[in-house]
């Protein structure tokens, strides 16, 4: 779960091996394949309209993909933007998302 979520259920997918940029990964397709599986698994859990993927990387010097759910009245994504109400939702959503991913993605 993202520390400063852009929306309810905002996740970061981070490879265990350190790479500064996403395009430095030996097989960039693998991480995007996993992001696709995660996306399909969490949309029904969160009731999101769709999911946006981002590879910004300006604030964190480590390759990662943002997985950001969009809802019908969503604002634009802004890297580093903090919302206290979104942060408070994080723990509740973590449990729901974790259970779904454990069943469908990480089996």
Helices and strands as residue ranges (DSSP letters): E 11-14, G 22-24, H 28-46, E 50-54, E 64-70, H 84-104
